[in-house]
């Protein structure tokens, strides 16, 4: 006997009312979110900006060191 390949194929749903359900579900989820206060948001924003600047300075420093080493290597080869 031959077995048919039965995959879980989603059936076509009735689009009537599905958009309304979708929006209502998401509105309910947004009500569950605990939004940060202005003070928390400000502190977190400042932290992210400061850390970004620190990482940028570190990367710039590595770039300068590698550029110096590269230039020193080039002058040695010449």
N, C-alpha and C positions, 0 to 999 in steps of 0.2 A: 504494500500500500504506500502510496505517496503522501507524505505529510506536507501540508501547506505552511509556508513561512508566514507566521502570524506575528507581525511586529505591532508594537503599541503605536498605532497611528491615531493621532488626536482627531476626534470627530469635529466637524465644523460646528461651532457654537453659534447660537442665535445672537447676533450682534445687538439685538434690541435689549437695552437695559444694561449691557455689559460695560459700556462707558461710564454709566452712572455708578455701577458697583465699583469700578476701578477708582473713580474719583473719591467715593465715600471711604473705601479702604485706606487710601492714602491720606485723606484728611484725618481719619482716626489714628493713623500712625504718627502723623505730625503732632497731634495733641499729646502723644506719649513722650515726645522729646523734651528733655530738660535743657532748656536753652541757658547759656552762660549769662551771668550778669554783665553789666558794662565794665565793671572793675576787673572781673575775671577775663573778659575778652581783651581789655586793654593790656593786662599783664601778659597774657599769652601772645598777643601780637608783638609786644616789645621783646619778649623772649625769642620769638622766631626771627625777628629782624636782627637782634644782637647775635644770635648764633649764626645766621647767614653771613653777617659781616665777618665774624671770627673765622668761619670756614673759608670765606673768600680771601682773607688775609693769609691764611695758612697755604692755600693753593697758590696764591701769588708768590709767597716766599719760596715754595718748592720750585715754581717756575723760574724764579730768578736764580736759584742755586743751580738748577739743571742747565739754564742758559749759560751761566758762567763756566760750568764744567765743560759744556759743549764747545764754547769758544776757546777754552784753554786746550782742549783736545785738538781742535782744528789748528791752532797755532803751533802745537807740537808736531803735527803731521807735516806742516809746510816746511 
